[in-house]
Amino acid sequence: MDPARAFVNSVNRVIVKVGTAVVTRSDGRLALGRLGALCEQLKELNLQGYEVILVTSGAVGLGRQRLRYRRLANSSFSDLQKPQGDLDGKACAAVGQSSLMALYDTMFSQLDVTSSQLLVNDGFFKDAGFRKQLSETVSALLESRVIPIFNENDAVSTRKAPYEHCLQDSSGIFWDNDSLAGLLALELKADLLVLLSDVEGLYSGPPNDPSSKLIHTYIKEKHQSEITFGDKSRLGRGGMTAKVNAAVCAAHAGIPVIITSGYATDNIIRVLQGEKIGTVFHKDAHLWKNLKEESAHEMAVAARNSSRRLQALKSEERRKILLAVADALEKNQNMIRLENEADVADAVAAGYDKSLISRLTLTPEKISSLAKSVRVLADMEEPVGQILKRTELADELVLEKISSPLGVLLIIFESRPDALVQIAALAIRSGNGLLLKGGKEARRSNAALHKVITSAIPDTVSGKLIGLVTSRDEIPDLLKLDDVIDLVVPRGSNKLVSQIKASTKIPVLGHADGICHIYVDKAANIDMAKQIVKDAKTDYPAACNAMETLLVHKDLSCTGGLNELILELQREGVQLYGGPKASSMLNIAEASSLHHEYSSLACTIEVVEDVFAAIDHINKHGSAHTECIITEDSEVAETFLSQVDSAAVFHNASTRFCDGARFGLGAEVGISTSRIHARGPVGVEGLLTNKWILRGSGQVVDGDRGINYTHKEKALKA
């Protein structure tokens, strides 16, 4: 639950207002799917014990559609040739109201819910007797678990102009169903008002403007002068302006309001679960502490601005920042470990498995290794601004292709605080801005490491170069910032990576699984094979480059090689699961799936016919991460190396070597199984793009007349 939405815990009586733009489709017909989802949500709330009141629009639109059809059916051909006048709005309301209520009654009846109709006019509310009777009637209906459905009786309304003043009490009049909903919220003492719209909530400008941002919490003093409203509702009298006016008035009177999309099938339920959707209006919003924190967009913009200042520094100045980061890690080791130990203790108490706790733990050796890797990065050749290619296009017209930072990176990772250090160092070295979101298990460790690293960044660049996102609720907002964030790198579970890829337009770099295979060929040196298999599985079982499946040539089951490999793994406490062949041959439990990442002292073993069967198995069941063949037959080895379609393929070497530091990259932001941009361990080079610099002396194209293209490759400057 979003802390700013904690007030929903005390909600009992809720008013839901649905507008014409939600009730109808763009062609004016009823949106039956949305209406059905609305009724199902209200039924669910009714079952949960909430007192639910619905304020609906749509009668005029529905009536207009039916009257148009009736006029068409009653017209002669000659009549249709004449100009058609507008239909009377009040007649449309009279026809549409009965149809709309009949539809609601049918839908609610199918859900075993009883609904009732209450038509009101603006003038009614001036009558104290009416207001008292209204309250008593609604209370009686709610006590019987009946859902009251309100609408303005447009057919006989005499109102001529909108009511422009804020509702100070419930004796005023209203102009549209938004203000009616606000008025009813006051009169019926609702705990929450939900205004359903055709957009996700209130934006800083027209929602179709790419620069507009969703406002999660409306603060009148801050937002009233900043917001630019677009057009009013395409069908109703209101629009977002009307909703905001009604919401501000109701919130001022002490009734929280949330504006959210009525197009989603579960938004009302999500609102009452406290999720951070839509825009909330609350009388105490200006006092909430978390609203003073930077928004996701502000954090991303600050990271971009800082990255540009970082890029403007000389290479030696950027190198000194990294060296200062390494020194700060060692100097603050005790503080870092203290915070990390608290995270580990919480994880143990929560019953997390050993593999997660292993990834979470920061030992003195691990911190020293992190500092060393940062220094290695500092001493690398300057990656930014390198001339990759020089071409003379024409006389005194030279084109250069140079390396350039990507911009702002968003890295989402789970329970590995050491990843924060590696990623931050890579961002600094490559001149990129960075936003980090770590797992809640490492909350204290991440905060400590972030503080240490940003304190080593000079004010001329700003510690805002690296932003730390502390709330999971901010991730959806960040994933929408394709105008500011240039690359997302999720590090973690298959579920995490899949969710990220499905939730953003920003390019995503990463891998969903680390299902690494070792194939032991019939021509393998068994002693070598035992050492490599043992290392690949037991050196760090939780790592994404640990062996998860062992494939063995069928001949080794006859020569004893298979048994030796099994005994070697069993001596290390590895739990073995078999593929279809191995499980029956070895009398062991069959693996639940051949595509399975254990991340622990367990693995799958399977017997295959030959190298081609091994290749087929890997390409079918693997995750395109890291694979290895152990053989003394060089021809078989080359077949394996060329035909296995993975990011890293090894011959006679442990899969554990697939690592940025071991590859000499200094560190890695992650391991990519993508085929575009970067593949395998992603170091500094994977965080760079290129830009083109053209140096001329007054040349113009002019239809390519008078210019002689040479396209000569020129030597790179030393």
FIKOLMAR-839626 format. One line per 4 residues: number of its first residue (from 1); for each residue z, x, y of C-alpha. Coordinates in nm, 3 decimals. Layout:
% FIKOLMAR-839626
NUM> Z:X:Y; ...
This chain:
% FIKOLMAR-839626
1> 0.000:0.000:0.000; -0.088:0.120:0.349; 0.244:0.167:0.537; 0.098:-0.017:0.836
5> 0.046:-0.324:0.614; 0.398:-0.341:0.471; 0.455:-0.667:0.661; 0.244:-0.852:0.399
9> 0.540:-0.826:0.160; 0.717:-1.099:0.356; 0.417:-1.332:0.386; 0.458:-1.681:0.240
13> 0.236:-1.910:0.449; -0.114:-1.778:0.512; -0.401:-1.933:0.704; -0.753:-1.825:0.610
17> -1.037:-1.901:0.848; -1.394:-1.877:0.719; -1.679:-1.883:0.969; -2.031:-2.020:0.962
21> -2.184:-1.674:0.909; -1.983:-1.643:0.585; -2.026:-2.001:0.464; -2.404:-1.998:0.511
25> -2.689:-1.764:0.425; -2.934:-1.623:0.677; -3.172:-1.916:0.609; -2.901:-2.170:0.695
29> -2.836:-2.278:0.338; -2.486:-2.267:0.194; -2.379:-1.934:0.043; -2.249:-2.083:-0.281
33> -2.150:-1.748:-0.430; -1.931:-1.657:-0.134; -1.779:-2.007:-0.123; -1.702:-1.985:-0.493
37> -1.532:-1.646:-0.453; -1.332:-1.785:-0.158; -1.209:-2.082:-0.361; -1.117:-1.861:-0.657
41> -0.910:-1.633:-0.433; -0.729:-1.927:-0.271; -0.658:-2.071:-0.615; -0.510:-1.737:-0.725
45> -0.286:-1.724:-0.416; -0.183:-2.084:-0.478; -0.079:-1.989:-0.833; 0.118:-1.692:-0.702
49> 0.326:-1.925:-0.487; 0.167:-1.866:-0.147; 0.128:-2.161:0.089; -0.244:-2.153:0.164
53> -0.422:-2.328:0.451; -0.799:-2.306:0.503; -0.984:-2.347:0.833; -1.357:-2.377:0.770
57> -1.676:-2.386:0.970; -2.023:-2.471:0.845; -2.048:-2.846:0.886; -2.296:-2.832:1.175
61> -2.519:-2.581:0.997; -2.517:-2.778:0.674; -2.582:-3.106:0.857; -2.870:-2.953:1.051
65> -3.032:-2.841:0.727; -3.001:-3.187:0.572; -3.125:-3.370:0.882; -3.426:-3.140:0.909
69> -3.516:-3.230:0.553; -3.464:-3.600:0.624; -3.683:-3.583:0.937; -3.951:-3.404:0.738
73> -3.937:-3.661:0.459; -3.963:-3.952:0.704; -4.244:-3.805:0.918; -4.612:-3.877:0.888
77> -4.868:-3.597:0.900; -4.947:-3.681:1.263; -4.577:-3.675:1.352; -4.553:-3.322:1.217
81> -4.829:-3.208:1.452; -4.614:-3.299:1.752; -4.347:-3.067:1.898; -4.016:-3.119:1.719
85> -3.713:-3.164:1.942; -3.371:-3.020:1.868; -3.142:-3.218:1.643; -2.830:-3.366:1.797
89> -2.542:-3.130:1.723; -2.284:-3.405:1.684; -2.504:-3.591:1.441; -2.544:-3.269:1.245
93> -2.165:-3.234:1.239; -2.118:-3.591:1.114; -2.367:-3.544:0.828; -2.256:-3.194:0.738
97> -1.881:-3.256:0.736; -1.887:-3.496:0.441; -2.122:-3.267:0.247; -1.909:-2.962:0.314
101> -1.589:-3.132:0.206; -1.756:-3.274:-0.104; -1.855:-2.920:-0.199; -1.504:-2.785:-0.147
105> -1.360:-3.074:-0.348; -1.600:-3.005:-0.636; -1.528:-2.634:-0.640; -1.151:-2.669:-0.618
109> -1.153:-2.944:-0.882; -1.328:-2.707:-1.122; -1.039:-2.464:-1.061; -0.777:-2.739:-1.115
113> -0.673:-2.725:-0.749; -0.633:-3.023:-0.517; -0.759:-2.994:-0.159; -0.732:-3.225:0.142
117> -0.930:-3.274:0.463; -0.781:-3.269:0.811; -1.016:-3.316:1.108; -0.876:-3.241:1.453
121> -0.993:-3.236:1.815; -0.876:-3.013:2.096; -0.706:-3.296:2.284; -0.484:-3.388:1.990
125> -0.263:-3.086:2.043; -0.152:-3.207:2.386; 0.030:-3.493:2.211; 0.377:-3.384:2.096
129> 0.387:-3.674:1.850; 0.063:-3.561:1.691; 0.186:-3.207:1.658; 0.507:-3.321:1.489
133> 0.320:-3.546:1.247; 0.069:-3.269:1.173; 0.347:-3.028:1.078; 0.513:-3.286:0.853
137> 0.187:-3.377:0.680; 0.092:-3.017:0.614; 0.441:-2.938:0.482; 0.417:-3.231:0.241
141> 0.075:-3.115:0.120; 0.189:-2.757:0.071; 0.499:-2.870:-0.114; 0.265:-3.046:-0.360
145> 0.053:-2.728:-0.391; -0.238:-2.899:-0.216; -0.463:-2.678:-0.002; -0.517:-2.837:0.344
149> -0.868:-2.776:0.479; -0.901:-2.799:0.858; -1.213:-2.831:1.067; -1.282:-2.945:1.420
153> -1.425:-3.296:1.435; -1.737:-3.188:1.624; -1.898:-3.529:1.576; -1.673:-3.694:1.837
157> -1.553:-3.392:2.038; -1.580:-3.439:2.417; -1.520:-3.075:2.508; -1.771:-2.927:2.754
161> -1.652:-2.570:2.817; -1.466:-2.301:2.629; -1.094:-2.252:2.670; -1.057:-1.909:2.825
165> -0.682:-1.857:2.841; -0.455:-1.698:2.585; -0.241:-1.936:2.383; 0.114:-1.909:2.509
169> 0.225:-2.200:2.288; 0.063:-2.463:2.070; 0.006:-2.720:2.344; -0.329:-2.577:2.452
173> -0.683:-2.672:2.352; -0.935:-2.467:2.157; -1.301:-2.384:2.182; -1.404:-2.284:1.828
177> -1.258:-2.259:1.481; -1.126:-1.907:1.546; -0.907:-2.032:1.829; -0.828:-2.343:1.620
181> -0.704:-2.113:1.342; -0.492:-1.924:1.593; -0.354:-2.248:1.732; -0.267:-2.375:1.384
185> -0.102:-2.044:1.299; 0.137:-2.098:1.591; 0.191:-2.469:1.533; 0.242:-2.441:1.155
189> 0.446:-2.119:1.179; 0.218:-1.914:0.954; 0.324:-1.565:0.838; -0.032:-1.430:0.841
193> -0.375:-1.529:0.973; -0.684:-1.392:0.796; -1.013:-1.427:0.986; -1.314:-1.376:0.758
197> -1.623:-1.231:0.921; -1.969:-1.111:0.818; -1.868:-0.749:0.888; -1.581:-0.535:0.759
201> -1.366:-0.577:1.068; -1.361:-0.486:1.436; -1.579:-0.191:1.530; -1.573:0.023:1.842
205> -1.924:-0.106:1.917; -2.193:-0.320:1.753; -2.152:-0.274:1.375; -2.520:-0.185:1.331
209> -2.482:0.105:1.574; -2.433:0.426:1.366; -2.189:0.561:1.626; -1.958:0.257:1.593
213> -1.640:0.312:1.392; -1.421:0.063:1.211; -1.087:0.013:1.389; -0.815:-0.027:1.125
217> -0.538:-0.116:1.372; -0.608:-0.281:1.706; -0.394:-0.163:1.997; -0.472:-0.367:2.306
221> -0.380:-0.091:2.550; -0.611:0.154:2.373; -0.901:-0.053:2.246; -0.953:-0.334:2.495
225> -1.146:-0.116:2.739; -1.323:0.091:2.471; -1.487:-0.183:2.263; -1.842:-0.300:2.325
229> -1.920:-0.634:2.162; -2.258:-0.721:2.015; -2.416:-1.062:1.984; -2.211:-1.370:1.901
233> -2.230:-1.534:1.559; -2.587:-1.610:1.451; -2.491:-1.970:1.367; -2.146:-2.059:1.501
237> -2.010:-2.080:1.855; -1.782:-1.782:1.809; -1.848:-1.428:1.695; -1.632:-1.117:1.704
241> -1.529:-1.176:2.065; -1.382:-1.513:1.969; -1.205:-1.363:1.669; -1.050:-1.084:1.874
245> -0.932:-1.327:2.141; -0.772:-1.552:1.879; -0.622:-1.252:1.697; -0.475:-1.102:2.015
249> -0.316:-1.432:2.112; -0.169:-1.498:1.767; -0.038:-1.140:1.735; 0.117:-1.163:2.081
253> 0.305:-1.471:1.960; 0.435:-1.277:1.657; 0.184:-1.375:1.388; 0.000:-1.080:1.227
257> -0.377:-1.120:1.200; -0.631:-0.935:0.987; -1.006:-0.958:1.046; -1.203:-0.859:0.736
261> -1.529:-0.930:0.557; -1.578:-1.262:0.384; -1.874:-1.121:0.194; -1.654:-0.931:-0.054
265> -1.526:-1.132:-0.349; -1.164:-1.013:-0.334; -1.079:-0.920:0.024; -0.815:-1.191:0.075
269> -0.631:-1.071:-0.236; -0.661:-0.710:-0.121; -0.525:-0.800:0.223; -0.213:-0.950:0.064
273> -0.175:-0.642:-0.156; -0.148:-0.434:0.161; -0.472:-0.241:0.122; -0.619:-0.072:0.427
277> -0.918:-0.299:0.480; -1.037:-0.477:0.791; -0.861:-0.465:1.127; -0.496:-0.558:1.171
281> -0.351:-0.709:1.490; 0.028:-0.687:1.519; 0.266:-0.717:1.813; 0.435:-0.386:1.715
285> 0.114:-0.193:1.645; 0.160:0.030:1.949; 0.496:0.146:1.808; 0.373:0.251:1.465
289> 0.408:0.626:1.423; 0.113:0.675:1.192; -0.124:0.535:1.454; -0.058:0.841:1.669
293> -0.205:1.064:1.400; -0.566:1.171:1.418; -0.818:0.933:1.275; -1.046:1.058:0.999
297> -1.334:1.075:1.245; -1.134:1.267:1.505; -1.022:1.515:1.238; -1.380:1.571:1.122
301> -1.509:1.616:1.479; -1.228:1.867:1.551; -1.324:2.063:1.238; -1.689:2.071:1.347
305> -1.604:2.188:1.698; -1.375:2.458:1.561; -1.642:2.572:1.314; -1.885:2.626:1.600
309> -1.629:2.845:1.777; -1.578:3.034:1.450; -1.953:3.092:1.416; -1.962:3.232:1.770
313> -1.722:3.513:1.672; -1.845:3.854:1.568; -1.845:3.934:1.197; -1.546:4.169:1.228
317> -1.342:3.902:1.405; -1.403:3.656:1.120; -1.308:3.930:0.874; -0.978:3.984:1.054
321> -0.894:3.614:1.024; -0.929:3.634:0.646; -0.715:3.946:0.627; -0.451:3.770:0.836
325> -0.462:3.476:0.592; -0.409:3.709:0.295; -0.113:3.879:0.469; 0.038:3.540:0.559
329> 0.021:3.424:0.195; 0.216:3.726:0.076; 0.461:3.715:0.366; 0.541:3.346:0.305
333> 0.542:3.363:-0.075; 0.906:3.255:-0.108; 0.858:2.948:0.111; 0.538:2.853:-0.074
337> 0.706:2.886:-0.413; 1.006:2.684:-0.300; 0.784:2.391:-0.204; 0.578:2.434:-0.520
341> 0.888:2.431:-0.741; 0.985:2.096:-0.589; 0.639:1.958:-0.678; 0.666:2.095:-1.031
345> 1.014:1.946:-1.077; 0.887:1.604:-0.968; 0.590:1.633:-1.205; 0.814:1.721:-1.498
349> 1.049:1.433:-1.416; 0.750:1.197:-1.396; 0.643:1.301:-1.746; 0.310:1.461:-1.656
353> 0.144:1.653:-1.940; 0.165:2.029:-1.974; -0.195:2.092:-1.868; -0.137:1.929:-1.528
357> 0.191:2.113:-1.476; 0.015:2.439:-1.563; -0.251:2.376:-1.299; 0.016:2.276:-1.049
361> 0.240:2.582:-1.085; 0.207:2.869:-0.837; 0.353:3.183:-0.996; 0.407:3.507:-0.797
365> 0.114:3.654:-0.988; -0.108:3.362:-0.894; -0.020:3.392:-0.524; -0.086:3.769:-0.532
369> -0.418:3.703:-0.703; -0.508:3.449:-0.434; -0.432:3.699:-0.156; -0.644:3.959:-0.335
373> -0.939:3.719:-0.366; -0.917:3.643:0.008; -0.936:4.017:0.084; -1.237:4.050:-0.145
377> -1.407:3.777:0.057; -1.317:3.954:0.381; -1.484:4.274:0.261; -1.805:4.104:0.151
381> -2.126:4.152:0.344; -2.151:3.912:0.638; -2.319:3.597:0.499; -2.389:3.409:0.824
385> -2.690:3.491:1.037; -2.862:3.703:0.773; -3.240:3.720:0.814; -3.379:3.600:0.483
389> -3.746:3.614:0.573; -3.965:3.727:0.867; -4.320:3.608:0.910; -4.574:3.684:1.184
393> -4.745:3.351:1.241; -4.977:3.489:1.506; -4.983:3.778:1.748; -4.639:3.801:1.916
397> -4.525:3.482:1.740; -4.261:3.568:1.478; -4.073:3.320:1.258; -3.737:3.408:1.104
401> -3.548:3.223:0.834; -3.174:3.292:0.869; -2.862:3.184:0.680; -2.649:2.922:0.851
405> -2.328:2.727:0.774; -2.361:2.375:0.635; -2.122:2.229:0.894; -1.816:2.034:0.779
409> -1.708:2.020:0.415; -1.486:1.756:0.257; -1.316:1.886:-0.056; -1.122:1.640:-0.271
413> -0.921:1.799:-0.549; -0.632:1.705:-0.775; -0.332:1.906:-0.892; -0.439:2.267:-0.820
417> -0.288:2.397:-0.496; -0.448:2.739:-0.556; -0.783:2.565:-0.500; -0.678:2.497:-0.140
421> -0.652:2.870:-0.068; -0.984:2.955:-0.231; -1.169:2.677:-0.053; -1.014:2.752:0.287
425> -1.105:3.121:0.257; -1.462:3.035:0.161; -1.492:2.797:0.455; -1.374:3.064:0.699
429> -1.610:3.326:0.549; -1.908:3.091:0.561; -1.833:2.957:0.911; -1.778:2.597:0.798
433> -1.526:2.339:0.912; -1.313:2.194:0.635; -1.125:1.877:0.544; -0.899:1.895:0.239
437> -0.747:1.617:0.031; -0.528:1.732:-0.255; -0.352:1.538:-0.527; -0.020:1.373:-0.455
441> 0.139:1.590:-0.727; 0.090:1.897:-0.505; 0.182:1.733:-0.174; 0.449:1.985:-0.071
445> 0.256:2.287:-0.200; -0.060:2.185:-0.015; 0.129:2.123:0.309; 0.296:2.464:0.286
449> -0.029:2.648:0.211; -0.214:2.461:0.486; 0.054:2.553:0.738; 0.045:2.920:0.636
453> -0.335:2.943:0.650; -0.389:2.756:0.978; -0.114:2.958:1.147; -0.326:3.269:1.081
457> -0.628:3.121:1.262; -0.635:3.225:1.631; -0.622:2.965:1.908; -0.972:3.067:2.017
461> -1.095:2.897:1.701; -0.806:2.648:1.646; -0.618:2.561:1.329; -0.804:2.230:1.337
465> -1.085:2.419:1.165; -0.908:2.315:0.844; -0.774:1.960:0.834; -0.537:1.838:0.566
469> -0.575:1.471:0.473; -0.239:1.341:0.353; -0.312:0.979:0.264; -0.536:0.857:-0.014
473> -0.618:0.556:0.203; -0.812:0.782:0.440; -1.066:0.885:0.175; -1.285:0.571:0.208
477> -1.306:0.630:0.585; -1.397:0.996:0.534; -1.669:0.911:0.284; -1.839:0.694:0.548
481> -1.865:0.981:0.799; -2.214:1.096:0.703; -2.277:1.168:1.071; -2.001:1.432:1.082
485> -1.935:1.552:0.725; -2.220:1.742:0.559; -2.105:1.795:0.200; -1.844:1.647:-0.033
489> -1.710:1.857:-0.320; -1.483:1.664:-0.558; -1.280:1.877:-0.798; -1.098:1.688:-1.068
493> -1.141:1.426:-1.335; -1.461:1.257:-1.441; -1.326:0.934:-1.290; -1.262:1.099:-0.952
497> -1.608:1.257:-0.931; -1.784:0.938:-1.041; -1.594:0.729:-0.784; -1.682:0.972:-0.504
501> -2.051:0.975:-0.594; -2.061:0.595:-0.595; -1.881:0.564:-0.260; -2.071:0.780:-0.013
505> -2.410:0.862:0.140; -2.297:1.221:0.196; -2.440:1.475:-0.053; -2.193:1.541:-0.337
509> -2.165:1.878:-0.513; -1.960:1.916:-0.828; -1.918:1.843:-1.194; -1.762:1.547:-1.366
513> -1.659:1.718:-1.691; -1.608:2.068:-1.826; -1.720:2.027:-2.187; -1.799:2.386:-2.278
517> -1.946:2.482:-2.617; -1.947:2.799:-2.824; -2.206:2.824:-3.101; -2.128:3.080:-3.374
521> -2.457:3.173:-3.539; -2.498:3.287:-3.899; -2.576:3.635:-3.764; -2.253:3.656:-3.565
525> -2.000:3.937:-3.589; -1.707:3.727:-3.712; -1.440:3.958:-3.572; -1.606:3.935:-3.230
529> -1.644:3.560:-3.271; -1.274:3.515:-3.347; -1.175:3.702:-3.031; -1.417:3.515:-2.807
533> -1.331:3.172:-2.950; -0.959:3.243:-2.923; -0.992:3.357:-2.560; -1.218:3.070:-2.459
537> -0.973:2.811:-2.594; -0.629:2.961:-2.537; -0.650:3.187:-2.229; -0.616:2.881:-1.999
541> -0.673:2.555:-2.192; -0.656:2.339:-1.878; -0.943:2.522:-1.706; -1.281:2.354:-1.677
545> -1.445:2.662:-1.835; -1.229:2.652:-2.150; -1.406:2.587:-2.480; -1.385:2.223:-2.586
549> -1.633:2.221:-2.878; -1.696:2.489:-3.142; -2.031:2.467:-3.321; -2.066:2.672:-3.642
553> -2.380:2.750:-3.844; -2.368:2.581:-4.186; -2.406:2.914:-4.373; -2.067:3.030:-4.242
557> -1.899:2.759:-4.450; -2.016:2.949:-4.760; -1.944:3.304:-4.641; -1.589:3.237:-4.526
561> -1.665:3.280:-4.159; -1.585:2.914:-4.083; -1.242:2.943:-4.247; -1.160:3.259:-4.050
565> -1.242:3.085:-3.722; -1.029:2.785:-3.816; -0.732:3.000:-3.914; -0.759:3.197:-3.588
569> -0.738:2.877:-3.384; -0.461:2.727:-3.596; -0.251:3.043:-3.556; -0.268:2.978:-3.180
573> -0.151:2.620:-3.226; -0.488:2.458:-3.155; -0.527:2.102:-3.285; -0.868:2.060:-3.448
577> -1.079:1.745:-3.456; -1.404:1.725:-3.647; -1.749:1.600:-3.579; -1.905:1.373:-3.844
581> -1.988:1.664:-4.076; -1.687:1.888:-4.014; -1.430:1.609:-4.043; -1.536:1.527:-4.401
585> -1.599:1.889:-4.498; -1.264:2.015:-4.367; -1.065:1.696:-4.423; -0.950:1.673:-4.060
589> -0.933:1.381:-3.817; -1.265:1.286:-3.660; -1.301:1.333:-3.286; -1.300:1.010:-3.085
593> -1.611:1.134:-2.902; -1.835:1.439:-2.911; -1.830:1.427:-2.530; -1.461:1.495:-2.476
597> -1.268:1.731:-2.249; -0.923:1.801:-2.397; -0.788:2.036:-2.126; -0.519:2.135:-2.377
601> -0.472:2.326:-2.703; -0.718:2.106:-2.888; -1.090:2.114:-2.956; -1.373:1.961:-3.154
605> -1.540:2.156:-3.436; -1.875:2.069:-3.590; -2.112:2.227:-3.842; -2.483:2.247:-3.745
609> -2.802:2.338:-3.929; -2.924:2.614:-3.698; -2.959:2.726:-3.336; -3.197:2.439:-3.257
613> -2.947:2.183:-3.384; -2.680:2.354:-3.171; -2.904:2.334:-2.864; -2.976:1.966:-2.926
617> -2.605:1.893:-2.970; -2.514:2.070:-2.645; -2.791:1.908:-2.441; -2.695:1.565:-2.578
621> -2.315:1.578:-2.572; -2.237:1.849:-2.316; -2.172:1.830:-1.944; -2.414:2.109:-1.836
625> -2.123:2.338:-1.746; -2.092:2.659:-1.954; -2.211:2.738:-2.306; -2.203:3.050:-2.525
629> -2.379:3.183:-2.835; -2.226:3.450:-3.057; -2.491:3.630:-3.261; -2.635:3.972:-3.334
633> -2.985:3.826:-3.359; -3.142:3.887:-3.018; -3.433:3.649:-3.081; -3.196:3.362:-3.163
637> -2.986:3.454:-2.860; -3.287:3.437:-2.626; -3.385:3.099:-2.769; -3.036:2.968:-2.696
641> -3.020:3.121:-2.346; -3.356:2.978:-2.242; -3.332:2.630:-2.395; -2.973:2.526:-2.325
645> -2.980:2.321:-2.004; -2.648:2.417:-1.846; -2.534:2.586:-1.526; -2.411:2.897:-1.711
649> -2.519:3.022:-2.054; -2.363:3.334:-2.212; -2.436:3.564:-2.505; -2.139:3.723:-2.681
653> -1.894:3.656:-2.395; -1.615:3.404:-2.338; -1.688:3.089:-2.139; -1.384:3.180:-1.929
657> -1.604:3.427:-1.738; -1.767:3.135:-1.556; -1.559:3.177:-1.241; -1.638:3.263:-0.883
661> -1.395:3.555:-0.865; -1.513:3.698:-1.199; -1.874:3.661:-1.087; -1.790:3.870:-0.782
665> -1.819:3.577:-0.542; -1.466:3.640:-0.412; -1.365:3.280:-0.477; -1.526:2.948:-0.556
669> -1.523:2.606:-0.400; -1.595:2.461:-0.743; -1.845:2.473:-1.026; -2.156:2.266:-0.978
673> -2.356:2.112:-1.260; -2.604:1.971:-1.009; -2.958:2.101:-1.003; -3.008:2.079:-0.627
677> -2.876:2.326:-0.369; -2.622:2.518:-0.581; -2.546:2.549:-0.953; -2.263:2.714:-1.143
681> -1.969:2.872:-0.956; -2.021:2.793:-0.586; -1.917:3.078:-0.361; -2.013:3.160:-0.004
685> -2.388:3.133:-0.066; -2.349:2.778:-0.194; -2.190:2.677:0.138; -2.483:2.799:0.346
689> -2.815:2.649:0.444; -3.081:2.802:0.663; -3.234:2.756:1.003; -3.564:2.870:1.149
693> -3.588:3.090:1.458; -3.928:3.120:1.625; -3.982:3.394:1.886; -4.295:3.362:2.096
697> -4.450:3.470:2.422; -4.579:3.145:2.570; -4.794:3.016:2.283; -4.895:2.646:2.267
701> -5.062:2.453:1.984; -5.333:2.270:2.184; -5.500:2.142:1.867; -5.483:2.494:1.720
705> -5.759:2.606:1.954; -5.739:2.960:2.076; -5.472:3.077:1.827; -5.540:3.304:1.533
709> -5.287:3.252:1.252; -5.206:3.568:1.060; -4.908:3.463:0.843; -4.807:3.820:0.769
713> -4.478:3.895:0.596; -4.279:4.142:0.804; -4.006:4.378:0.694; -3.648:4.259:0.742
717> -3.452:4.438:1.010; -3.199:4.683:0.877
